[in-house]
Amino acid sequence: MTNLDIDQLASFVAIAETGSFTHAAERVHRTQSAVSLQMKRLEETVGAALFAREGRQSRLTDDGHRLLDFARRMLALNAETVAAFTGDDAPTCVTIGIPDDYATRLLPRILARFDRSHPNLEICVSCASSSEVAAKVRAGDVDLGIVTHGDAVEAFGAAARIIRREQLFWVGSPEHTVYLRDPVPLAVGPGDCSWRSAAVDAMAGCGRNVRIAYVSGSAAATSGAVVAGLAIGVLPESALNSDLRVLGSREGMPPLPTSDIALIRGHTARESIHDALAEHIIGSLDNLTVAIPA
């Protein structure tokens, strides 16, 4: 019977997530040569090549992508198992910070199975803007944060892991045509919101005038202003709903960039239960395909 090595799988996932053997080695606290040796042994164990060279870069092979899904699930299950057998001094409550943009769609996907394996754990959810969540994680008021990647998140360095990429969309009311106005009224987040910057830059790039008509850190409030026909807004795929109309090139709207979602963890997230929940979040939300620099 062939047994997979958890440490090798952890290094393999770190390579896929950081896009680099060097950065992966820093994350798992090993030398780059040790990580390379681990990957050689892992390929021998599974009997398949996990990386393919493309010029000066490497990429995951099809078998590498197949293993990545299994590896994340095994790491999550390993962390959950350790957490389930942790002593009585283990935390009974874990706090998660998340913008309400993501909470409605993403949280149920994250928490359903984890709740079944940890029925006695209390998970406290704090909804706030990404910058506010980052501040709470930094202050130790929140253990884990699921946030839009940006300047406030980049300060976390290796403690921030980009776990999902989503397309941004223009949204409007199905019953109004405010997108035809000049200037176009926008319902956006506060000044440090990356989606707001993306919207303003996209409109400027195509020569359309805009005015900020409605500002709120709450996605529900912003969506309400859009549905009421006060303005158009910008939302990621996970925040779209049937009350909103997606606006595209037919309505004269310029393309928008993608938005990265990151998991951040603070100094309070030191226990095995935090590791278990973090790995579970990553496994539940990941949709990234990473090219790995040589």
C-alpha distance (Angstrom), angle and dihedral (degrees) to the residues before:
residue distance angle dihedral
M1 . . .
T2 3.81 . .
N3 3.79 115.8 .
L4 3.78 123.7 -159.3
D5 3.81 119.0 -136.0
I6 3.81 113.7 -123.9
D7 3.82 92.5 -151.3
Q8 3.81 90.8 53.0
L9 3.80 90.3 49.5
A10 3.81 90.7 49.4
S11 3.81 90.3 53.6
F12 3.81 91.1 45.7
V13 3.82 91.7 53.1
A14 3.81 90.6 45.5
I15 3.82 89.7 55.2
A16 3.80 91.4 49.8
E17 3.82 92.8 47.8
T18 3.80 99.5 42.6
G19 3.81 95.2 37.3
S20 3.79 91.7 -134.4
F21 3.80 140.1 80.2
T22 3.81 88.2 -143.8
H23 3.80 95.4 52.9
A24 3.79 90.8 42.4
A25 3.79 90.1 54.4
E26 3.81 89.7 53.9
R27 3.80 91.1 50.5
V28 3.82 95.3 50.4
H29 3.83 92.9 38.3
R30 3.80 96.2 -119.2
T31 3.77 134.9 117.0
Q32 3.79 119.1 -95.9
S33 3.81 90.7 -115.2
A34 3.81 90.1 53.0
V35 3.81 90.7 51.7
S36 3.82 90.9 48.3
L37 3.80 89.5 52.0
Q38 3.81 90.2 48.9
M39 3.81 90.2 54.0
K40 3.81 91.6 49.1
R41 3.80 89.9 53.2
L42 3.81 92.4 44.4
E43 3.81 90.5 53.3
E44 3.81 88.9 50.0
T45 3.81 90.3 50.3
V46 3.81 96.3 50.7
G47 3.81 92.9 36.3
A48 3.80 94.5 -130.3
A49 3.79 140.0 96.2
L50 3.80 109.7 -106.3
F51 3.82 98.4 -174.9
A52 3.81 132.2 45.2
R53 3.80 126.8 -165.7
E54 3.80 119.5 -121.3
G55 3.79 108.0 179.6
R56 3.79 106.8 -63.6
Q57 3.79 92.9 -13.6
S58 3.75 136.1 72.5
R59 3.76 125.8 -144.6
L60 3.76 135.6 -169.0
T61 3.79 112.3 -94.3
D62 3.80 120.9 -135.6
D63 3.80 87.6 -94.0
G64 3.80 88.7 49.1
H65 3.81 90.7 55.5
R66 3.81 90.1 47.6
L67 3.78 91.2 51.7
L68 3.81 92.5 46.4
D69 3.80 92.2 65.3
F70 3.81 92.3 47.8
A71 3.81 92.1 44.1
R72 3.80 93.5 53.5
R73 3.79 91.5 48.5
M74 3.82 91.6 48.3
L75 3.80 92.3 49.0
A76 3.79 91.0 47.9
L77 3.81 91.7 48.5
N78 3.80 91.0 46.5
A79 3.81 91.0 51.7
E80 3.81 91.9 44.9
T81 3.82 91.3 49.9
V82 3.80 92.5 50.9
A83 3.80 89.8 46.8
A84 3.81 92.0 50.1
F85 3.81 90.3 57.4
T86 3.79 96.9 42.3
G87 3.80 115.0 125.6
D88 3.79 127.2 -98.7
D89 3.81 91.1 -86.1
A90 3.83 90.6 69.8
P91 3.82 114.9 116.7
T92 3.79 114.5 -91.4
C93 3.81 92.6 -161.9
V94 3.79 130.7 47.3
T95 3.80 121.5 -171.3
I96 3.81 123.5 -144.2
G97 3.78 124.4 -169.1
I98 3.80 117.4 -155.7
P99 3.82 137.1 156.1
D100 3.78 112.6 -111.0
D101 3.83 86.8 -121.1
Y102 3.80 86.2 77.8
A103 3.78 102.6 24.7
T104 3.82 99.4 80.7
R105 3.80 96.8 49.6
L106 3.82 104.7 26.0
L107 3.81 105.5 37.5
P108 3.82 96.9 63.2
R109 3.81 89.3 52.0
I110 3.80 90.5 50.1
L111 3.79 101.4 43.2
A112 3.80 105.3 38.7
R113 3.82 100.1 80.5
F114 3.81 94.6 29.6
D115 3.79 90.4 56.9
R116 3.80 90.7 54.2
S117 3.81 92.1 54.5
H118 3.83 94.0 42.3
P119 3.82 105.2 34.7
N120 3.81 94.3 160.6
L121 3.80 96.2 51.8
E122 3.79 117.5 104.2
I123 3.80 112.4 -144.7
C124 3.78 113.9 -162.2
V125 3.81 115.7 -161.7
S126 3.80 122.7 -155.9
C127 3.81 115.8 -167.4
A128 3.80 116.1 -154.3
S129 3.79 140.0 127.2
S130 3.81 117.8 -68.1
S131 3.81 92.7 -105.1
E132 3.81 91.1 49.0
V133 3.81 91.5 48.2
A134 3.81 89.8 49.9
A135 3.82 89.9 51.5
K136 3.81 91.1 49.6
V137 3.81 92.0 49.9
R138 3.80 90.4 48.6
A139 3.82 91.0 49.7
G140 3.81 92.5 49.2
D141 3.80 94.5 -114.6
V142 3.82 91.5 116.1
D143 3.81 127.1 37.4
L144 3.81 100.9 -155.8
G145 3.80 131.4 16.5
I146 3.80 131.2 -161.2
V147 3.79 104.9 -160.2
T148 3.77 146.1 153.7
H149 3.79 107.7 -91.3
G150 3.80 112.7 -111.1
D151 3.77 144.8 120.1
A152 3.81 94.0 -54.1
V153 3.81 89.9 53.2
E154 3.79 98.4 43.3
A155 3.81 88.2 66.7
F156 3.82 88.2 70.7
G157 3.81 91.1 66.8
A158 3.81 111.5 -176.2
A159 3.82 89.9 4.1
A160 3.83 88.0 70.7
R161 3.79 117.6 73.3
I162 3.80 121.5 -173.7
I163 3.79 104.2 -136.0
R164 3.79 106.7 165.9
R165 3.80 140.5 26.9
E166 3.80 121.9 -156.9
Q167 3.78 134.6 -178.7
L168 3.80 116.3 -116.4
F169 3.81 117.9 -130.8
W170 3.78 136.1 -162.8
V171 3.80 109.6 -123.2
G172 3.78 132.5 -166.8
S173 3.78 141.4 164.4
P174 3.81 116.6 -74.1
E175 3.82 87.7 -137.5
H176 3.82 101.2 46.6
T177 3.79 137.7 58.0
V178 3.79 101.6 -153.8
Y179 3.82 88.6 139.0
L180 3.84 86.5 76.7
R181 3.81 93.6 61.6
D182 3.79 123.7 104.3
P183 2.93 111.8 -111.5
V184 3.81 96.1 28.2
P185 3.84 111.4 -130.5
L186 3.79 113.5 -129.2
A187 3.80 130.8 -157.1
V188 3.80 105.3 -155.8
G189 3.78 145.4 150.8
P190 3.82 127.6 -94.2
G191 3.79 122.6 -60.2
D192 3.82 94.3 -84.8
C193 3.83 93.2 53.5
S194 3.82 110.8 120.4
W195 3.82 91.7 -152.9
R196 3.80 89.3 56.9
S197 3.80 90.6 52.5
A198 3.81 90.7 47.4
A199 3.82 91.3 51.9
V200 3.80 95.2 48.2
D201 3.82 92.7 44.8
A202 3.82 92.9 48.1
M203 3.80 92.1 51.0
A204 3.81 92.3 46.4
G205 3.78 89.2 50.1
C206 3.79 92.3 58.9
G207 3.81 94.8 41.0
R208 3.80 98.1 -109.0
N209 3.79 121.8 140.5
V210 3.79 121.1 -129.2
R211 3.77 138.3 -174.4
I212 3.78 126.4 -161.5
A213 3.79 102.6 -117.9
Y214 3.80 102.5 166.6
V215 3.83 131.5 20.2
S216 3.79 126.5 -170.5
G217 3.79 137.8 145.6
S218 3.81 88.9 -141.8
A219 3.79 118.9 88.3
A220 3.80 89.7 -156.6
A221 3.80 91.4 56.0
T222 3.80 92.8 45.0
S223 3.81 91.6 48.3
G224 3.80 89.0 49.3
A225 3.79 90.8 56.1
V226 3.81 89.7 49.1
V227 3.81 94.0 48.8
A228 3.81 89.6 49.1
G229 3.80 89.3 57.0
L230 3.81 95.6 -114.6
A231 3.80 94.7 123.6
I232 3.79 146.1 -28.2
G233 3.78 122.1 -98.5
V234 3.80 145.2 -166.4
L235 3.81 123.7 -115.8
P236 3.81 136.3 164.7
E237 3.77 122.8 -116.3
S238 3.82 94.2 -96.9
A239 3.83 92.0 57.1
L240 3.82 98.1 51.6
N241 3.80 118.1 113.8
S242 3.80 139.8 175.5
D243 3.84 92.8 -96.7
L244 3.81 90.4 67.2
R245 3.79 132.4 71.2
V246 3.79 117.0 -141.1
L247 3.81 110.3 -131.8
G248 3.79 120.5 -150.8
S249 3.78 143.9 157.5
R250 3.82 92.2 -51.3
E251 3.80 87.9 64.7
G252 3.80 91.1 46.0
M253 3.79 95.2 -105.0
P254 3.83 119.4 149.2
P255 3.81 121.1 -126.4
L256 3.80 118.6 -90.1
P257 3.82 128.3 -144.9
T258 3.78 127.4 -114.8
S259 3.78 122.9 -94.7
D260 3.80 125.7 -137.3
I261 3.79 122.4 -138.5
A262 3.81 116.2 -151.2
L263 3.78 135.4 -166.2
I264 3.79 113.4 -139.1
R265 3.79 127.5 -174.6
G266 3.75 130.1 -165.3
H267 3.79 136.1 -148.0
T268 3.82 90.5 -86.3
A269 3.83 92.3 63.8
R270 3.81 97.3 81.7
E271 3.80 103.9 120.7
S272 3.80 130.7 91.6
I273 3.81 90.2 -110.0
H274 3.82 88.6 61.3
D275 3.82 89.7 50.3
A276 3.79 89.5 49.9
L277 3.79 94.5 49.8
A278 3.81 92.6 43.7
E279 3.81 92.3 52.6
H280 3.79 90.1 45.3
I281 3.82 91.4 52.5
I282 3.80 91.4 49.4
G283 3.80 92.4 48.1
S284 3.80 91.7 47.5
L285 3.80 98.2 48.9
D286 3.79 107.4 28.3
N287 3.80 116.4 121.8
L288 3.81 99.8 150.4
T289 3.78 127.7 126.4
V290 3.78 109.3 -161.8
A291 3.81 130.5 -159.0
I292 3.79 109.4 -148.3
P293 3.83 118.7 -139.6
A294 3.77 114.8 -132.3
